[in-house]
Amino acid sequence: MKIIKIFFIKIVKFYQIGISPWIGNNCRYIPTCSNYMISSLKKWNLFKAIFISIIRIIKCNPWGPSDWDPVQKKIHCNEQ
């Protein structure tokens, strides 16, 4: 599973270097949607990371809000 996560991170980094400069800075959130995807892949399992990243990309539209929106922290059972 870790190899697949690394593969997705490489795809996002390719997008950041090769495609994003041609599109322009259009993300309404900080961190950008691509950085959000990388962070979510590092913190969560593959399926949850992809799911929350897709939700984030859907929220990033001209009529949506713009704000600081980091990846959620993992909460352990013993934390309150």
Distance bins in CASP14 RR format, pairs under 12 A and 6 or more apart:
PFRMAT RR
TARGET T0000
AUTHOR 0000-0000-0000
RMODE 2
METHOD distances of the structure
MODEL  1
1 7 0 0 0 0 0 1 0 0 0 0 0
1 8 0 0 0 0 0 1 0 0 0 0 0
1 41 0 0 0 0 0 1 0 0 0 0 0
1 44 0 0 0 0 0 1 0 0 0 0 0
1 45 1 0 0 1 0 0 0 0 0 0 0
1 46 1 0 1 0 0 0 0 0 0 0 0
1 47 0 0 0 0 1 0 0 0 0 0 0
1 49 0 0 0 0 0 1 0 0 0 0 0
2 8 0 0 0 0 0 1 0 0 0 0 0
2 9 0 0 0 0 0 1 0 0 0 0 0
2 41 0 0 0 0 0 1 0 0 0 0 0
2 42 0 0 0 0 0 1 0 0 0 0 0
2 45 0 0 0 0 0 1 0 0 0 0 0
2 46 0 0 0 0 1 0 0 0 0 0 0
3 9 0 0 0 0 0 1 0 0 0 0 0
3 10 0 0 0 0 0 1 0 0 0 0 0
3 46 0 0 0 0 0 1 0 0 0 0 0
4 10 0 0 0 0 0 1 0 0 0 0 0
4 11 0 0 0 0 0 1 0 0 0 0 0
4 41 0 0 0 0 1 0 0 0 0 0 0
4 45 0 0 0 0 0 1 0 0 0 0 0
4 46 1 0 1 0 0 0 0 0 0 0 0
4 47 0 0 0 0 0 1 0 0 0 0 0
4 49 0 0 0 0 0 1 0 0 0 0 0
4 50 0 0 0 0 0 1 0 0 0 0 0
5 11 0 0 0 0 0 1 0 0 0 0 0
5 12 0 0 0 0 0 1 0 0 0 0 0
5 37 0 0 0 0 0 1 0 0 0 0 0
5 38 0 0 0 0 1 0 0 0 0 0 0
5 39 0 0 0 0 0 1 0 0 0 0 0
5 40 0 0 0 0 0 1 0 0 0 0 0
5 41 1 0 1 0 0 0 0 0 0 0 0
5 42 1 0 0 1 0 0 0 0 0 0 0
5 43 0 0 0 0 0 1 0 0 0 0 0
5 44 0 0 0 0 1 0 0 0 0 0 0
5 45 0 0 0 0 1 0 0 0 0 0 0
5 46 1 0 1 0 0 0 0 0 0 0 0
5 47 0 0 0 0 0 1 0 0 0 0 0
5 48 0 0 0 0 0 1 0 0 0 0 0
5 49 1 0 0 1 0 0 0 0 0 0 0
5 50 0 0 0 0 0 1 0 0 0 0 0
6 12 0 0 0 0 0 1 0 0 0 0 0
6 13 0 0 0 0 0 1 0 0 0 0 0
6 38 0 0 0 0 0 1 0 0 0 0 0
6 41 0 0 0 0 1 0 0 0 0 0 0
6 42 0 0 0 0 0 1 0 0 0 0 0
6 46 0 0 0 0 0 1 0 0 0 0 0
7 13 0 0 0 0 0 1 0 0 0 0 0
7 14 0 0 0 0 0 1 0 0 0 0 0
7 41 0 0 0 0 1 0 0 0 0 0 0
7 46 0 0 0 0 1 0 0 0 0 0 0
8 14 0 0 0 0 0 1 0 0 0 0 0
8 15 0 0 0 0 0 1 0 0 0 0 0
8 34 0 0 0 0 0 1 0 0 0 0 0
8 37 1 0 0 1 0 0 0 0 0 0 0
8 38 0 0 0 0 1 0 0 0 0 0 0
8 40 0 0 0 0 1 0 0 0 0 0 0
8 41 1 0 1 0 0 0 0 0 0 0 0
8 42 0 0 0 0 0 1 0 0 0 0 0
8 44 0 0 0 0 0 1 0 0 0 0 0
8 45 0 0 0 0 0 1 0 0 0 0 0
8 46 1 0 0 1 0 0 0 0 0 0 0
8 47 0 0 0 0 0 1 0 0 0 0 0
8 49 1 0 0 1 0 0 0 0 0 0 0
8 50 1 0 0 1 0 0 0 0 0 0 0
8 53 0 0 0 0 1 0 0 0 0 0 0
9 15 0 0 0 0 0 1 0 0 0 0 0
9 16 0 0 0 0 0 1 0 0 0 0 0
9 34 0 0 0 0 0 1 0 0 0 0 0
9 35 0 0 0 0 0 1 0 0 0 0 0
9 37 0 0 0 0 1 0 0 0 0 0 0
9 38 1 0 1 0 0 0 0 0 0 0 0
9 39 0 0 0 0 0 1 0 0 0 0 0
9 40 0 0 0 0 0 1 0 0 0 0 0
9 41 1 0 1 0 0 0 0 0 0 0 0
9 42 1 0 0 1 0 0 0 0 0 0 0
9 46 0 0 0 0 0 1 0 0 0 0 0
9 49 0 0 0 0 1 0 0 0 0 0 0
9 53 0 0 0 0 0 1 0 0 0 0 0
10 16 0 0 0 0 0 1 0 0 0 0 0
10 17 0 0 0 0 0 1 0 0 0 0 0
10 37 0 0 0 0 0 1 0 0 0 0 0
10 38 0 0 0 0 0 1 0 0 0 0 0
10 41 0 0 0 0 0 1 0 0 0 0 0
11 17 0 0 0 0 0 1 0 0 0 0 0
11 18 0 0 0 0 0 1 0 0 0 0 0
11 19 0 0 0 0 0 1 0 0 0 0 0
11 34 0 0 0 0 1 0 0 0 0 0 0
11 37 0 0 0 0 1 0 0 0 0 0 0
11 38 0 0 0 0 0 1 0 0 0 0 0
11 41 0 0 0 0 0 1 0 0 0 0 0
11 50 0 0 0 0 0 1 0 0 0 0 0
11 53 0 0 0 0 0 1 0 0 0 0 0
12 18 0 0 0 0 0 1 0 0 0 0 0
12 19 0 0 0 0 0 1 0 0 0 0 0
12 20 0 0 0 0 1 0 0 0 0 0 0
12 31 0 0 0 0 0 1 0 0 0 0 0
12 32 0 0 0 0 0 1 0 0 0 0 0
12 33 0 0 0 0 1 0 0 0 0 0 0
12 34 1 0 1 0 0 0 0 0 0 0 0
12 35 0 0 0 0 1 0 0 0 0 0 0
12 36 0 0 0 0 1 0 0 0 0 0 0
12 37 1 0 1 0 0 0 0 0 0 0 0
12 38 1 0 1 0 0 0 0 0 0 0 0
12 39 0 0 0 0 0 1 0 0 0 0 0
12 40 0 0 0 0 0 1 0 0 0 0 0
12 41 1 0 0 1 0 0 0 0 0 0 0
12 42 0 0 0 0 0 1 0 0 0 0 0
12 49 0 0 0 0 0 1 0 0 0 0 0
12 50 0 0 0 0 0 1 0 0 0 0 0
12 53 0 0 0 0 1 0 0 0 0 0 0
12 57 0 0 0 0 0 1 0 0 0 0 0
13 19 0 0 0 0 0 1 0 0 0 0 0
13 20 0 0 0 0 0 1 0 0 0 0 0
13 34 0 0 0 0 1 0 0 0 0 0 0
13 35 0 0 0 0 0 1 0 0 0 0 0
13 37 0 0 0 0 0 1 0 0 0 0 0
13 38 1 0 0 1 0 0 0 0 0 0 0
13 41 0 0 0 0 0 1 0 0 0 0 0
14 20 0 0 0 0 1 0 0 0 0 0 0
14 21 0 0 0 0 0 1 0 0 0 0 0
14 34 0 0 0 0 0 1 0 0 0 0 0
14 38 0 0 0 0 0 1 0 0 0 0 0
15 21 0 0 0 0 0 1 0 0 0 0 0
15 22 0 0 0 0 0 1 0 0 0 0 0
15 23 0 0 0 0 1 0 0 0 0 0 0
15 32 0 0 0 0 0 1 0 0 0 0 0
15 33 0 0 0 0 1 0 0 0 0 0 0
15 34 1 0 1 0 0 0 0 0 0 0 0
15 35 0 0 0 0 0 1 0 0 0 0 0
15 37 0 0 0 0 1 0 0 0 0 0 0
15 38 0 0 0 0 0 1 0 0 0 0 0
15 57 0 0 0 0 0 1 0 0 0 0 0
16 22 0 0 0 0 0 1 0 0 0 0 0
16 23 0 0 0 0 0 1 0 0 0 0 0
16 24 0 0 0 0 0 1 0 0 0 0 0
16 25 0 0 0 0 0 1 0 0 0 0 0
16 27 0 0 0 0 0 1 0 0 0 0 0
16 31 0 0 0 0 0 1 0 0 0 0 0
16 32 0 0 0 0 1 0 0 0 0 0 0
16 33 0 0 0 0 0 1 0 0 0 0 0
16 34 1 0 1 0 0 0 0 0 0 0 0
16 35 0 0 0 0 1 0 0 0 0 0 0
16 36 0 0 0 0 0 1 0 0 0 0 0
16 37 0 0 0 0 1 0 0 0 0 0 0
16 38 0 0 0 0 1 0 0 0 0 0 0
17 34 0 0 0 0 0 1 0 0 0 0 0
18 24 0 0 0 0 0 1 0 0 0 0 0
18 34 0 0 0 0 0 1 0 0 0 0 0
19 26 0 0 0 0 0 1 0 0 0 0 0
19 34 0 0 0 0 1 0 0 0 0 0 0
20 26 0 0 0 0 1 0 0 0 0 0 0
20 27 0 0 0 0 1 0 0 0 0 0 0
20 32 0 0 0 0 1 0 0 0 0 0 0
20 33 0 0 0 0 1 0 0 0 0 0 0
20 34 1 0 0 1 0 0 0 0 0 0 0
20 35 0 0 0 0 0 1 0 0 0 0 0
21 34 0 0 0 0 0 1 0 0 0 0 0
23 32 0 0 0 0 0 1 0 0 0 0 0
23 33 0 0 0 0 0 1 0 0 0 0 0
23 34 0 0 0 0 0 1 0 0 0 0 0
24 32 0 0 0 0 0 1 0 0 0 0 0
24 34 0 0 0 0 0 1 0 0 0 0 0
25 32 0 0 0 0 1 0 0 0 0 0 0
25 33 0 0 0 0 0 1 0 0 0 0 0
25 34 0 0 0 0 0 1 0 0 0 0 0
26 32 0 0 0 0 1 0 0 0 0 0 0
26 33 0 0 0 0 1 0 0 0 0 0 0
26 34 0 0 0 0 0 1 0 0 0 0 0
26 57 0 0 0 0 0 1 0 0 0 0 0
26 60 0 0 0 0 1 0 0 0 0 0 0
26 61 0 0 0 0 0 1 0 0 0 0 0
26 62 0 0 0 0 1 0 0 0 0 0 0
26 66 0 0 0 0 0 1 0 0 0 0 0
27 33 1 0 1 0 0 0 0 0 0 0 0
27 34 1 0 0 1 0 0 0 0 0 0 0
27 35 0 0 0 0 1 0 0 0 0 0 0
27 36 0 0 0 0 1 0 0 0 0 0 0
27 37 0 0 0 0 0 1 0 0 0 0 0
27 56 0 0 0 0 1 0 0 0 0 0 0
27 57 0 0 0 0 1 0 0 0 0 0 0
27 59 0 0 0 0 0 1 0 0 0 0 0
27 60 1 0 1 0 0 0 0 0 0 0 0
27 61 0 0 0 0 0 1 0 0 0 0 0
27 62 0 0 0 0 0 1 0 0 0 0 0
27 64 0 0 0 0 0 1 0 0 0 0 0
27 66 0 0 0 0 1 0 0 0 0 0 0
27 67 0 0 0 0 0 1 0 0 0 0 0
27 69 0 0 0 0 0 1 0 0 0 0 0
28 36 0 0 0 0 0 1 0 0 0 0 0
28 56 0 0 0 0 0 1 0 0 0 0 0
28 57 0 0 0 0 0 1 0 0 0 0 0
28 58 0 0 0 0 0 1 0 0 0 0 0
28 59 0 0 0 0 1 0 0 0 0 0 0
28 60 1 0 1 0 0 0 0 0 0 0 0
28 61 1 0 0 1 0 0 0 0 0 0 0
28 62 0 0 0 0 1 0 0 0 0 0 0
28 63 0 0 0 0 1 0 0 0 0 0 0
28 64 1 0 0 1 0 0 0 0 0 0 0
28 65 1 0 0 1 0 0 0 0 0 0 0
28 66 1 1 0 0 0 0 0 0 0 0 0
28 67 0 0 0 0 1 0 0 0 0 0 0
28 68 0 0 0 0 0 1 0 0 0 0 0
28 69 0 0 0 0 1 0 0 0 0 0 0
29 35 0 0 0 0 1 0 0 0 0 0 0
29 36 1 0 0 1 0 0 0 0 0 0 0
29 37 0 0 0 0 0 1 0 0 0 0 0
29 53 0 0 0 0 0 1 0 0 0 0 0
29 55 0 0 0 0 0 1 0 0 0 0 0
29 56 1 0 0 1 0 0 0 0 0 0 0
29 57 0 0 0 0 1 0 0 0 0 0 0
29 58 0 0 0 0 0 1 0 0 0 0 0
29 59 1 0 0 1 0 0 0 0 0 0 0
29 60 1 0 0 1 0 0 0 0 0 0 0
29 61 0 0 0 0 0 1 0 0 0 0 0
29 64 0 0 0 0 1 0 0 0 0 0 0
29 65 0 0 0 0 1 0 0 0 0 0 0
29 66 1 0 0 1 0 0 0 0 0 0 0
29 67 1 0 0 1 0 0 0 0 0 0 0
29 68 1 0 0 1 0 0 0 0 0 0 0
29 69 1 0 1 0 0 0 0 0 0 0 0
29 70 0 0 0 0 1 0 0 0 0 0 0
29 71 0 0 0 0 0 1 0 0 0 0 0
30 36 0 0 0 0 1 0 0 0 0 0 0
30 39 0 0 0 0 0 1 0 0 0 0 0
30 56 0 0 0 0 0 1 0 0 0 0 0
30 60 0 0 0 0 0 1 0 0 0 0 0
30 65 0 0 0 0 0 1 0 0 0 0 0
30 66 0 0 0 0 1 0 0 0 0 0 0
30 67 1 0 0 1 0 0 0 0 0 0 0
30 68 1 0 1 0 0 0 0 0 0 0 0
30 69 1 0 0 1 0 0 0 0 0 0 0
30 70 0 0 0 0 1 0 0 0 0 0 0
31 37 0 0 0 0 1 0 0 0 0 0 0
31 38 0 0 0 0 1 0 0 0 0 0 0
31 39 1 0 0 1 0 0 0 0 0 0 0
31 40 0 0 0 0 0 1 0 0 0 0 0
31 53 0 0 0 0 0 1 0 0 0 0 0
31 56 0 0 0 0 1 0 0 0 0 0 0
31 60 0 0 0 0 0 1 0 0 0 0 0
31 67 0 0 0 0 0 1 0 0 0 0 0
31 68 0 0 0 0 1 0 0 0 0 0 0
31 69 1 0 0 1 0 0 0 0 0 0 0
31 70 1 0 0 1 0 0 0 0 0 0 0
31 71 0 0 0 0 1 0 0 0 0 0 0
32 38 0 0 0 0 1 0 0 0 0 0 0
32 39 0 0 0 0 0 1 0 0 0 0 0
32 53 0 0 0 0 0 1 0 0 0 0 0
32 56 0 0 0 0 1 0 0 0 0 0 0
32 57 0 0 0 0 0 1 0 0 0 0 0
32 60 0 0 0 0 1 0 0 0 0 0 0
32 66 0 0 0 0 0 1 0 0 0 0 0
32 68 0 0 0 0 0 1 0 0 0 0 0
32 69 0 0 0 0 0 1 0 0 0 0 0
32 70 0 0 0 0 0 1 0 0 0 0 0
33 39 0 0 0 0 0 1 0 0 0 0 0
33 40 0 0 0 0 0 1 0 0 0 0 0
33 52 0 0 0 0 0 1 0 0 0 0 0
33 53 1 0 0 1 0 0 0 0 0 0 0
33 54 0 0 0 0 1 0 0 0 0 0 0
33 55 0 0 0 0 0 1 0 0 0 0 0
33 56 1 0 1 0 0 0 0 0 0 0 0
33 57 1 0 1 0 0 0 0 0 0 0 0
33 58 0 0 0 0 0 1 0 0 0 0 0
33 59 0 0 0 0 1 0 0 0 0 0 0
33 60 1 0 1 0 0 0 0 0 0 0 0
33 61 0 0 0 0 0 1 0 0 0 0 0
33 66 0 0 0 0 0 1 0 0 0 0 0
33 69 0 0 0 0 1 0 0 0 0 0 0
33 71 0 0 0 0 0 1 0 0 0 0 0
34 40 0 0 0 0 0 1 0 0 0 0 0
34 41 0 0 0 0 0 1 0 0 0 0 0
34 53 0 0 0 0 1 0 0 0 0 0 0
34 56 0 0 0 0 0 1 0 0 0 0 0
34 57 0 0 0 0 1 0 0 0 0 0 0
34 60 0 0 0 0 0 1 0 0 0 0 0
35 41 0 0 0 0 0 1 0 0 0 0 0
35 42 0 0 0 0 0 1 0 0 0 0 0
35 53 0 0 0 0 0 1 0 0 0 0 0
35 56 0 0 0 0 0 1 0 0 0 0 0
35 69 0 0 0 0 0 1 0 0 0 0 0
35 70 0 0 0 0 1 0 0 0 0 0 0
35 71 0 0 0 0 1 0 0 0 0 0 0
36 42 0 0 0 0 0 1 0 0 0 0 0
36 43 0 0 0 0 0 1 0 0 0 0 0
36 44 0 0 0 0 0 1 0 0 0 0 0
36 49 0 0 0 0 1 0 0 0 0 0 0
36 50 0 0 0 0 0 1 0 0 0 0 0
36 52 0 0 0 0 1 0 0 0 0 0 0
36 53 1 0 0 1 0 0 0 0 0 0 0
36 54 0 0 0 0 0 1 0 0 0 0 0
36 55 0 0 0 0 0 1 0 0 0 0 0
36 56 1 0 1 0 0 0 0 0 0 0 0
36 57 0 0 0 0 1 0 0 0 0 0 0
36 59 0 0 0 0 0 1 0 0 0 0 0
36 60 0 0 0 0 1 0 0 0 0 0 0
36 68 0 0 0 0 0 1 0 0 0 0 0
36 69 1 0 0 1 0 0 0 0 0 0 0
36 70 1 0 0 1 0 0 0 0 0 0 0
36 71 1 0 0 1 0 0 0 0 0 0 0
36 72 0 0 0 0 0 1 0 0 0 0 0
37 43 0 0 0 0 0 1 0 0 0 0 0
37 44 0 0 0 0 0 1 0 0 0 0 0
37 46 0 0 0 0 0 1 0 0 0 0 0
37 48 0 0 0 0 0 1 0 0 0 0 0
37 49 1 0 0 1 0 0 0 0 0 0 0
37 50 0 0 0 0 1 0 0 0 0 0 0
37 51 0 0 0 0 0 1 0 0 0 0 0
37 52 0 0 0 0 1 0 0 0 0 0 0
37 53 1 0 1 0 0 0 0 0 0 0 0
37 54 0 0 0 0 1 0 0 0 0 0 0
37 55 0 0 0 0 0 1 0 0 0 0 0
37 56 1 0 0 1 0 0 0 0 0 0 0
37 57 0 0 0 0 1 0 0 0 0 0 0
37 60 0 0 0 0 0 1 0 0 0 0 0
37 71 0 0 0 0 1 0 0 0 0 0 0
38 44 0 0 0 0 0 1 0 0 0 0 0
38 49 0 0 0 0 1 0 0 0 0 0 0
38 53 0 0 0 0 1 0 0 0 0 0 0
38 71 0 0 0 0 1 0 0 0 0 0 0
39 49 0 0 0 0 1 0 0 0 0 0 0
39 52 0 0 0 0 0 1 0 0 0 0 0
39 53 0 0 0 0 1 0 0 0 0 0 0
39 56 0 0 0 0 0 1 0 0 0 0 0
39 69 0 0 0 0 0 1 0 0 0 0 0
39 70 1 0 0 1 0 0 0 0 0 0 0
39 71 1 0 1 0 0 0 0 0 0 0 0
39 72 0 0 0 0 0 1 0 0 0 0 0
39 73 0 0 0 0 0 1 0 0 0 0 0
40 46 0 0 0 0 1 0 0 0 0 0 0
40 47 0 0 0 0 0 1 0 0 0 0 0
40 48 1 0 0 1 0 0 0 0 0 0 0
40 49 1 0 1 0 0 0 0 0 0 0 0
40 50 0 0 0 0 1 0 0 0 0 0 0
40 51 0 0 0 0 1 0 0 0 0 0 0
40 52 1 0 1 0 0 0 0 0 0 0 0
40 53 1 0 1 0 0 0 0 0 0 0 0
40 54 0 0 0 0 0 1 0 0 0 0 0
40 55 0 0 0 0 0 1 0 0 0 0 0
40 56 0 0 0 0 1 0 0 0 0 0 0
40 57 0 0 0 0 0 1 0 0 0 0 0
40 69 0 0 0 0 0 1 0 0 0 0 0
40 70 0 0 0 0 1 0 0 0 0 0 0
40 71 1 0 1 0 0 0 0 0 0 0 0
40 72 0 0 0 0 1 0 0 0 0 0 0
40 73 0 0 0 0 0 1 0 0 0 0 0
40 74 0 0 0 0 0 1 0 0 0 0 0
41 47 0 0 0 0 0 1 0 0 0 0 0
41 48 0 0 0 0 1 0 0 0 0 0 0
41 49 1 0 1 0 0 0 0 0 0 0 0
41 50 0 0 0 0 1 0 0 0 0 0 0
41 51 0 0 0 0 0 1 0 0 0 0 0
41 52 0 0 0 0 0 1 0 0 0 0 0
41 53 0 0 0 0 1 0 0 0 0 0 0
41 71 0 0 0 0 1 0 0 0 0 0 0
42 49 0 0 0 0 1 0 0 0 0 0 0
42 53 0 0 0 0 0 1 0 0 0 0 0
42 71 0 0 0 0 1 0 0 0 0 0 0
42 74 0 0 0 0 0 1 0 0 0 0 0
43 49 1 0 0 1 0 0 0 0 0 0 0
43 52 0 0 0 0 1 0 0 0 0 0 0
43 53 0 0 0 0 0 1 0 0 0 0 0
43 70 0 0 0 0 0 1 0 0 0 0 0
43 71 1 0 1 0 0 0 0 0 0 0 0
43 72 0 0 0 0 1 0 0 0 0 0 0
43 73 1 0 0 1 0 0 0 0 0 0 0
43 74 1 0 0 1 0 0 0 0 0 0 0
43 75 0 0 0 0 0 1 0 0 0 0 0
44 50 0 0 0 0 1 0 0 0 0 0 0
44 51 0 0 0 0 1 0 0 0 0 0 0
44 52 1 0 0 1 0 0 0 0 0 0 0
44 53 0 0 0 0 1 0 0 0 0 0 0
44 71 1 0 0 1 0 0 0 0 0 0 0
44 72 0 0 0 0 1 0 0 0 0 0 0
44 73 0 0 0 0 0 1 0 0 0 0 0
44 74 1 0 0 1 0 0 0 0 0 0 0
45 51 0 0 0 0 1 0 0 0 0 0 0
45 52 0 0 0 0 0 1 0 0 0 0 0
45 74 0 0 0 0 0 1 0 0 0 0 0
46 52 0 0 0 0 0 1 0 0 0 0 0
46 53 0 0 0 0 0 1 0 0 0 0 0
47 53 0 0 0 0 0 1 0 0 0 0 0
47 54 0 0 0 0 0 1 0 0 0 0 0
48 54 0 0 0 0 0 1 0 0 0 0 0
48 55 0 0 0 0 0 1 0 0 0 0 0
48 71 0 0 0 0 0 1 0 0 0 0 0
48 72 0 0 0 0 1 0 0 0 0 0 0
48 74 0 0 0 0 0 1 0 0 0 0 0
49 55 0 0 0 0 0 1 0 0 0 0 0
49 56 0 0 0 0 0 1 0 0 0 0 0
49 71 0 0 0 0 1 0 0 0 0 0 0
49 72 0 0 0 0 0 1 0 0 0 0 0
49 74 0 0 0 0 0 1 0 0 0 0 0
50 56 0 0 0 0 0 1 0 0 0 0 0
50 57 0 0 0 0 0 1 0 0 0 0 0
51 57 0 0 0 0 0 1 0 0 0 0 0
51 58 0 0 0 0 0 1 0 0 0 0 0
52 58 0 0 0 0 0 1 0 0 0 0 0
52 59 0 0 0 0 0 1 0 0 0 0 0
52 69 0 0 0 0 0 1 0 0 0 0 0
52 70 0 0 0 0 0 1 0 0 0 0 0
52 71 1 0 0 1 0 0 0 0 0 0 0
52 72 1 0 0 1 0 0 0 0 0 0 0
53 59 0 0 0 0 0 1 0 0 0 0 0
53 60 0 0 0 0 0 1 0 0 0 0 0
53 69 0 0 0 0 0 1 0 0 0 0 0
53 71 0 0 0 0 1 0 0 0 0 0 0
54 60 0 0 0 0 0 1 0 0 0 0 0
55 69 0 0 0 0 0 1 0 0 0 0 0
55 71 0 0 0 0 0 1 0 0 0 0 0
55 72 0 0 0 0 0 1 0 0 0 0 0
56 64 0 0 0 0 0 1 0 0 0 0 0
56 67 0 0 0 0 0 1 0 0 0 0 0
56 69 1 0 0 1 0 0 0 0 0 0 0
56 70 0 0 0 0 0 1 0 0 0 0 0
56 71 0 0 0 0 1 0 0 0 0 0 0
56 72 0 0 0 0 0 1 0 0 0 0 0
57 69 0 0 0 0 0 1 0 0 0 0 0
58 64 0 0 0 0 0 1 0 0 0 0 0
59 65 1 0 0 1 0 0 0 0 0 0 0
59 66 0 0 0 0 0 1 0 0 0 0 0
59 67 0 0 0 0 1 0 0 0 0 0 0
59 69 0 0 0 0 1 0 0 0 0 0 0
60 66 0 0 0 0 1 0 0 0 0 0 0
60 67 0 0 0 0 0 1 0 0 0 0 0
60 69 0 0 0 0 1 0 0 0 0 0 0
73 79 0 0 0 0 1 0 0 0 0 0 0
END
